[in-house]
Amino acid sequence: DAGVTQSPTHLIKTRGQHVTLRCSPISGHKSVSWYQQVLGQGPQFIFQYYEKEERGRGNFPDRFSARQFPNYSSELNVNALLLGDSALYLCASLKGGEANEQFFGPGTRLTVL
Amino acid sequence: TQLLEQSPQFLSIQEGENLTVYCNSSSVFSSLQWYRQEPGEGPVLLVTVVTGGEVKKLKRLTFQFGDARKDSSLHITAAQTGDTGLYLCAGENFGNEKLTFGTGTRLTIIP
């Protein structure tokens, strides 16, 4: 079975541009979360989607948006990129159940120049 | 804002030694998860603890959830070079599937 897949693996953009990152969850998982991990820190929660509905949003500006498609894949969009948006963007697929274990993809490394 | 503080931030020890990593918060969590992350990869789930006072063992790794569900520890016995990595604790809140991650402990095992 395929795990969580993310694309692209690496991306270089310049300030002011926009970017779209993609994620496919584990087959059978209906929920996806997005996290930003700045170098040297733990991941920070950005969004969670379940059945195409937003269920949670972290403390990020409106430049960050996301959506989930009928096949449960998801996109994270970031507009008007800033240097500080450079980070590893992680997508997590949620299993559900008593303790909501989250399975992470390899991430997309975004560098903003 | 809920915070999870991990200590130590960096740890470098010889192969074969024992170590403990701590994860502390002033907030209560419904469950706590431990992850290990290799450079350039996403975090990999090691264990989830749910009940206050719970102890789980995974080979040479022992995880404990505090009685009040505010803190946790990870103990590694006879560390091996393959244990090298970034260890992250993450708390989950009641009725909210958002994970709050700790600051991380970067562990290096020296051969």
Chai-1 contact restraints between the chains, C-beta under 6 A:
chainA,res_idxA,chainB,res_idxB,connection_type,confidence,min_distance_angstrom,max_distance_angstrom,comment,restraint_id
A,G42,B,L88,contact,1.0,0.0,6.0,A-B,restraint_1
A,G42,B,F101,contact,1.0,0.0,6.0,A-B,restraint_2
A,G42,B,G102,contact,1.0,0.0,6.0,A-B,restraint_3
A,G42,B,T103,contact,1.0,0.0,6.0,A-B,restraint_4
A,G42,B,G104,contact,1.0,0.0,6.0,A-B,restraint_5
A,P43,B,F101,contact,1.0,0.0,6.0,A-B,restraint_6
A,F45,B,K98,contact,1.0,0.0,6.0,A-B,restraint_7
A,Q48,B,E97,contact,1.0,0.0,6.0,A-B,restraint_8
A,G56,B,K98,contact,1.0,0.0,6.0,A-B,restraint_9
A,L90,B,G42,contact,1.0,0.0,6.0,A-B,restraint_10
A,A99,B,S31,contact,1.0,0.0,6.0,A-B,restraint_11
A,A99,B,T48,contact,1.0,0.0,6.0,A-B,restraint_12
A,A99,B,V50,contact,1.0,0.0,6.0,A-B,restraint_13
A,N100,B,E92,contact,1.0,0.0,6.0,A-B,restraint_14
A,N100,B,E97,contact,1.0,0.0,6.0,A-B,restraint_15
A,E101,B,L45,contact,1.0,0.0,6.0,A-B,restraint_16
A,E101,B,T48,contact,1.0,0.0,6.0,A-B,restraint_17
A,F104,B,G42,contact,1.0,0.0,6.0,A-B,restraint_18
A,F104,B,P43,contact,1.0,0.0,6.0,A-B,restraint_19
A,G105,B,G42,contact,1.0,0.0,6.0,A-B,restraint_20
A,P106,B,E41,contact,1.0,0.0,6.0,A-B,restraint_21
A,P106,B,G42,contact,1.0,0.0,6.0,A-B,restraint_22
A,G107,B,G42,contact,1.0,0.0,6.0,A-B,restraint_23
